[in-house]
Amino acid sequence: MTTLGLLIAAPRSGSGKTTLTLGLLRAYRRLGLDVVGVKSGPDYIDPAFHAAASGREGLNLDSWAMAPSLVRHLAAGAAQGRDLLLCEASMGLFDGVPAEPGRSGASADIAATLGAPVLLVLDVSGQAQSAAAIVKGCAAYDARIAIAGVILNRVGSARHRRLAGEAIEALGVPVVGAVPRLEDMALPERHLGLVQAMETEDLEARLERIADTVAAHVDLTALRALARPLRLAAEAAPLAALSPPGQRLAIARDAAFSFLYPHLLKGWRAGGAEIFFFSPLADEAPPEDCDFCWLPGGYPELHAGRIAAAENFQRGLRRFAERRPVHGECGGYMALGAALTDAGGKAHRMAGLLGVETSFAKRRMNLGYRDATLIAACGLGAAGRRFKGHEFHYSTLVTTGGDEPLANVSDAYGASPTPSGSRRGNVTGSFFHVIAEAA
């Protein structure tokens, strides 16, 4: 079965891509289409919203961290048996980092790799015919991609729609929707982006309202006609972004620990690993019969008091670490440390398996791609193993507590590698989230 696809992009962040993508996923699902959403870039929150809107598990595709063959393979898995795949872009369509062609992390790379036409979302508030110049520039900027159509967002009136729409269509680019300025379509946000899908109040009702609006103001038939067959992998042997770190994996999952990329879980299961979830916030310890424990990132800074009071979780985690590997990413790293200071300045005792102390009272944004090479053998692999990942947090590092560093880490801009993260005995942790093994 051939799956049709589109990349939903915009010239800049804040144009309404996520809301419109969710509305389209739910609207097509209501029409009986088997539709799936995926995310370009390292955002780990949006795929959960895509899954809620479509009823199908999504994933992340990242051209900086993933080789094109892996991008096509993962997309093929998500698209298998589906009628339509909608890929939501990140930031602006061409925004990426310095890299070899096709590996910049820009959403345009994903469109080119998959052969996906681009549906451009334009926030036309404060402009009319000038929107056509933006469309023309996007269409001419990168010969690898094609702008197939446009949705106008935050349209003020019928006259506004006519002025902007006619100028764009004079370029030969169809306008398939014009959505008015509607404040009630916004989803709640916090410091790392949208409030997680699992925590969003009345999510189903919100998705239905968004879908109602999109269905009323977008020509769903015309939009679907813009989609084209995707260029997907046909490899018989499965490709994995990261091999399973163990056979039986204990993975923390709740409102404090949820930032684990869906493609990693899917790849681990495909590699024969068994997954067992547990909730630190419910004071659950990692299952004793597992051979590796993974604490994903999330929002431990919002639940520090409950984590500190979860004595069964902390005792069980310390017992697990005596004989088996434990790894924490970002928020999981903070929970493995000695102390976490919350936004109010109160310090909370964490597991103490690492000496790291972190503070959310002293905030500084840390954001960007990371290229990490393990300094010594550990639960994640042999010395010299390389990972591509991403870091995004506001917490600051107060002290590492004297532990040995986990990896030599550089960014995407040519900075010299510096020691980062922590390791002590069977326990490792870092602020970066692994996306894939370097290839």
C-alpha positions as a printed Julia matrix, in Angstrom:
439×3 Matrix{Float64}:
   0.0    0.0    0.0
   1.29   3.45  -0.93
   0.97   6.09   1.77
   0.45   9.7    0.78
   2.11  12.42   2.81
   2.54  16.14   3.43
   4.9   18.22   5.53
   3.07  20.99   7.41
   5.51  23.86   7.81
   5.72  27.61   8.31
   8.27  30.38   7.79
   8.66  30.78  11.56
   7.63  29.42  14.94
   4.33  30.54  16.42
   2.44  30.41  13.12
  -0.06  27.78  14.27
   1.49  24.58  12.85
   0.79  22.38  15.87
  -2.83  23.45  16.32
  -3.6   23.05  12.62
  -1.83  19.69  12.44
  -3.89  18.4   15.37
  -7.07  19.71  13.81
  -6.29  18.04  10.49
  -5.41  14.72  12.12
  -8.66  14.64  14.08
 -10.78  15.94  11.19
  -9.48  13.28   8.78
  -9.88  10.61  11.44
 -13.53  11.62  11.83
 -13.92  11.18   8.06
 -12.73   7.59   8.37
  -9.18   8.0    7.12
  -6.35   6.1    8.77
  -4.04   9.04   9.38
  -0.83   9.33  11.4
   1.19  12.32  12.56
   4.97  12.54  12.94
   7.23  15.36  14.11
  10.28  16.78  12.4
  12.92  17.65  14.96
  13.64  16.72  18.57
  10.43  17.96  20.25
   9.23  15.07  22.45
   5.91  16.63  23.49
   4.12  17.04  20.15
   4.07  13.3   19.18
   1.87  12.51  22.18
  -0.64  15.12  20.97
  -0.47  13.68  17.45
  -1.25  10.24  18.88
  -4.21  11.6   20.85
  -5.61  13.34  17.77
  -5.12  10.5   15.3
  -5.33   7.4   17.48
  -2.02   6.26  15.99
   1.4    6.35  17.65
   3.66   8.93  16.06
   7.4    9.51  16.21
  10.21  12.01  15.64
  12.27  12.29  12.46
  15.48  14.29  12.76
  17.83  14.89   9.83
  20.75  15.98  12.04
  20.7   12.98  14.36
  19.44  10.36  11.89
  20.9    9.19   8.6
  18.49   9.52   5.64
  18.14   5.72   5.51
  16.96   5.69   9.13
  14.55   8.58   8.48
  12.97   6.66   5.6
  12.87   3.43   7.6
  11.16   5.01  10.62
   8.71   6.86   8.39
   7.92   3.59   6.6
   7.05   1.98   9.91
   4.76   4.83  10.88
   3.13   4.95   7.45
   2.55   1.21   7.04
  -1.11   0.59   6.29
  -2.07   4.26   6.68
  -3.94   6.42   4.2
  -2.15   9.65   5.02
   0.94  10.79   6.93
   1.15  14.39   8.14
   4.58  15.5    9.31
   4.66  18.63  11.48
   7.74  20.77  10.95
   9.75  22.46  13.69
  10.54  26.2   13.84
  10.79  27.72  10.36
  10.87  25.41   7.34
  14.57  26.0    6.58
  15.86  26.54  10.13
  18.68  24.18  11.06
  22.33  24.06  12.06
  25.6   24.12  10.05
  25.95  20.64   8.54
  26.48  18.7    5.36
  23.61  18.94   2.84
  20.5   17.15   4.01
  21.73  16.75   7.62
  21.03  20.2    9.11
  18.03  19.28  11.26
  15.82  21.56   9.14
  12.35  20.31   8.3
  13.12  20.97   4.63
  15.6   18.07   4.87
  12.82  15.72   5.96
  10.56  16.89   3.13
  13.38  16.28   0.64
  14.31  12.87   2.09
  10.71  11.62   2.01
   9.63  13.44  -1.15
   6.84  15.08   0.84
   5.16  18.18  -0.62
   5.02  21.15   1.76
   1.8   22.69   3.04
   2.79  26.17   4.22
   0.95  27.69   7.19
   1.1   31.47   7.05
   0.21  33.74   9.95
  -1.11  36.67   7.9
  -1.96  38.94  10.82
  -0.56  42.38   9.99
  -0.1   41.7    6.27
  -2.04  40.96   3.09
  -0.42  40.74  -0.37
   3.02  40.65   1.23
   2.21  37.06   2.21
   2.67  36.14  -1.47
   6.27  37.35  -1.34
   6.93  34.98   1.56
   5.41  32.07  -0.39
   7.45  32.94  -3.47
  10.63  33.13  -1.41
   9.98  29.77   0.26
   9.22  28.16  -3.1
  12.45  29.45  -4.65
  14.81  29.0   -1.7
  15.38  25.22  -1.88
  15.07  23.35  -5.18
  14.72  20.01  -3.35
  11.21  20.77  -2.09
   7.87  21.9   -3.51
   5.36  24.23  -1.86
   2.12  22.44  -2.74
  -0.38  24.71  -1.01
  -1.04  27.28   1.7
  -3.28  27.66   4.72
  -3.8   31.23   5.86
  -3.97  31.53   9.63
  -5.3   34.35  11.84
  -7.28  35.91   9.02
  -9.12  39.07  10.09
 -11.95  39.28   7.53
 -13.25  38.12   4.16
 -11.48  41.08   2.53
  -8.24  40.14   4.27
  -8.55  36.57   2.99
  -9.22  37.8   -0.54
  -6.24  40.17  -0.64
  -3.74  37.64   0.68
  -5.27  34.62  -1.04
  -5.53  36.1   -4.53
  -1.92  37.32  -4.41
  -0.7   33.84  -3.45
  -2.85  32.01  -5.99
  -1.51  34.32  -8.73
   1.8   32.52  -8.14
   0.13  29.22  -9.03
   0.02  28.02  -5.4
  -3.46  27.05  -4.15
  -4.84  28.4   -0.89
  -6.76  25.51   0.67
  -7.83  27.15   3.92
  -8.25  30.43   5.77
  -8.59  30.15   9.55
  -9.78  33.2   11.52
  -8.19  34.59  14.67
  -9.46  32.28  17.39
  -7.95  32.43  20.86
  -9.85  29.4   22.19
  -7.83  27.09  19.92
  -4.64  27.65  21.94
  -3.29  24.78  24.04
  -1.82  25.46  27.5
   1.96  25.92  27.75
   4.73  25.83  30.34
   8.51  26.36  30.33
   9.43  23.46  27.99
   6.55  24.0   25.55
   3.02  22.64  25.6
   1.68  21.11  28.77
   1.98  17.37  28.16
  -0.92  15.59  26.5
  -1.38  13.35  29.57
  -1.79  16.47  31.75
  -3.9   18.64  29.43
  -7.34  19.15  30.91
 -10.27  18.15  28.68
  -7.89  17.17  25.87
 -10.55  15.3   23.88
 -12.93  18.26  24.01
 -10.13  20.61  22.95
  -9.21  18.37  20.02
 -12.82  18.2   18.91
 -13.15  22.0   18.99
  -9.95  22.41  17.01
 -11.12  19.83  14.46
 -14.49  21.59  14.14
 -12.72  24.87  13.35
 -10.32  23.3   10.86
 -13.12  21.41   9.1
 -15.13  24.63   8.82
 -12.3   26.73   7.36
 -10.1   24.29   5.42
 -11.0   22.43   2.23
 -10.08  18.95   3.45
 -10.63  17.36   0.05
  -8.39  19.87  -1.74
  -5.73  19.58   0.95
  -5.66  15.8    0.74
  -5.28  16.05  -3.04
  -1.97  17.88  -2.49
  -0.41  14.83  -0.8
   1.93  12.61  -2.79
   3.34   9.08  -2.36
   6.22   9.16   0.11
   9.71   7.94  -0.66
  10.07   5.3    2.05
  12.62   2.6    2.87
  12.15  -0.91   1.6
  14.91  -2.58   3.64
  14.02  -6.07   4.77
  16.26  -5.89   7.84
  15.04  -3.5   10.53
  17.1   -0.43  11.36
  17.28   0.79  14.94
  18.19   4.26  16.11
  19.64   2.74  19.28
  20.09  -0.92  20.16
  18.35  -2.07  23.36
  20.53  -1.46  26.45
  19.12  -4.64  28.0
  16.68  -7.5   27.51
  14.19  -6.44  30.2
  13.99  -2.67  30.51
  12.46  -0.88  33.51
  11.4    2.59  32.34
   9.97   5.32  34.56
   6.79   6.81  33.13
   4.47   9.39  34.69
   3.99  13.18  34.68
   7.52  13.71  36.01
   9.29  11.25  33.67
   7.81  11.05  30.19
  10.29  12.46  27.67
  11.42   9.32  25.87
  11.29   9.3   22.09
   8.67   6.89  20.69
  11.06   5.63  18.02
  13.45   4.37  20.72
  10.73   2.36  22.45
   9.54   0.94  19.16
  13.09   0.06  18.12
  13.85  -1.62  21.45
  10.74  -3.75  21.19
  11.62  -4.64  17.58
  15.07  -5.63  18.85
  13.53  -8.16  21.24
  13.54  -6.13  24.45
  10.66  -6.28  26.92
   9.47  -2.96  28.37
   8.17  -2.58  31.93
   6.93   0.84  33.03
   6.83   2.04  36.62
   5.8    5.32  38.24
   8.1    7.1   40.72
   5.27   9.52  41.54
   3.15   6.52  42.58
   6.11   5.41  44.74
   6.78   2.38  42.53
  10.27   0.88  42.38
  11.8   -0.49  39.18
  10.88  -4.16  38.77
  13.51  -6.4   40.33
  13.53  -8.86  37.42
  14.69  -6.23  34.9
  18.32  -5.83  33.84
  18.43  -2.11  32.98
  16.62   0.93  34.41
  16.05   4.11  32.39
  14.78   7.36  33.9
  13.65   9.66  31.06
  13.45  13.42  31.26
  10.3   15.29  32.15
   9.32  17.66  34.93
  10.85  16.44  38.21
  11.28  20.11  39.19
   7.47  20.38  39.4
   7.17  17.22  41.54
  10.36  17.36  43.61
   8.54  17.04  46.94
   6.68  13.9   45.87
   9.84  12.33  44.45
  11.72  13.05  47.68
   8.88  11.46  49.69
   8.69   8.37  47.46
  10.75   6.18  49.8
   9.83   2.87  48.16
  10.91   4.22  44.76
  14.2    5.57  46.1
  15.04   2.44  48.09
  14.18   0.2   45.14
  16.21   2.33  42.75
  19.26   2.22  45.01
  18.88  -1.55  45.4
  18.57  -1.96  41.61
  21.75   0.09  41.04
  23.82  -2.17  43.28
  23.98  -4.84  40.57
  22.48  -3.44  37.36
  22.85  -0.32  35.2
  20.69   2.75  35.76
  20.68   5.72  33.36
  18.95   9.08  33.66
  18.37  11.7   30.97
  17.84  15.35  31.9
  15.05  15.17  34.51
  16.02  11.57  35.21
  19.6   12.74  35.72
  18.38  15.32  38.22
  16.41  12.66  40.13
  19.48  10.43  40.37
  21.45  13.22  42.01
  21.9   14.32  45.59
  19.48  17.26  45.61
  17.06  19.25  43.45
  16.11  22.81  44.38
  12.63  23.78  43.21
  11.43  27.13  41.86
  10.7   28.37  45.37
  14.26  27.76  46.49
  13.56  24.66  48.59
  16.07  21.83  48.26
  14.72  18.27  48.03
  16.69  15.1   48.62
  16.91  12.92  45.51
  18.15   9.33  45.11
  21.8   10.17  45.82
  23.14   7.66  43.29
  25.1   10.5   41.69
  26.6   13.56  43.35
  24.95  16.06  41.02
  22.91  18.88  42.53
  20.59  20.95  40.34
  18.45  24.04  40.79
  15.28  25.24  39.13
  15.36  28.41  41.26
  18.38  29.55  39.23
  17.11  29.25  35.68
  19.07  29.39  32.45
  17.94  27.95  29.13
  20.17  25.23  27.71
  19.16  24.26  24.18
  20.7   22.53  21.21
  21.95  19.4   19.53
  24.64  17.35  21.24
  27.25  14.91  19.87
  28.44  12.7   22.73
  31.23  10.12  22.93
  31.39   7.82  25.96
  34.6    8.29  27.94
  34.55   4.84  29.55
  32.58   1.62  29.27
  29.24   1.72  31.1
  25.69   0.46  30.82
  25.24   2.47  27.61
  28.09   0.76  25.81
  31.83   0.62  25.27
  34.18   3.57  25.52
  34.11   5.55  22.29
  30.49   4.83  21.43
  28.92   7.97  19.94
  25.38   9.28  20.28
  23.49  12.13  18.64
  21.07  13.86  20.95
  19.41  17.05  22.08
  19.39  19.13  25.25
  16.59  21.45  26.41
  16.18  22.49  30.03
  16.11  25.51  32.3
  17.61  23.91  35.4
  21.17  24.81  36.33
  23.96  22.53  37.48
  25.11  23.51  40.97
  27.75  20.79  41.34
  28.63  17.4   39.89
  29.67  16.21  43.33
  33.0   14.88  42.11
  31.69  12.04  39.94
  33.54  11.07  36.78
  32.06  12.55  33.56
  30.02  10.33  31.28
  30.96  11.63  27.84
  32.85  14.2   25.85
  30.13  16.37  24.35
  30.15  18.96  21.57
  27.4   20.97  19.9
  26.46  21.39  16.24
  28.53  24.55  15.8
  32.04  23.14  16.04
  32.71  23.74  19.73
  35.5   21.64  21.23
  34.2   18.59  23.11
  33.97  19.04  26.87
  33.36  16.46  29.62
  29.68  16.27  30.55
  27.28  14.13  32.54
  28.13  11.81  35.41
  28.99   8.18  36.13
  29.43   6.35  39.39
  29.44   2.58  39.63
  26.5    1.24  37.62
  24.82   4.64  37.41
  25.09   7.17  34.58
  23.3   10.38  33.73
  23.38  13.39  31.45
  21.33  16.41  30.45
  21.18  15.34  26.79
  18.45  13.09  25.39
  19.72  10.38  23.03
  18.0   10.44  19.63
  20.17   7.92  17.77
  23.58   6.33  17.68
  25.92   8.34  15.5
  26.08   7.14  11.9
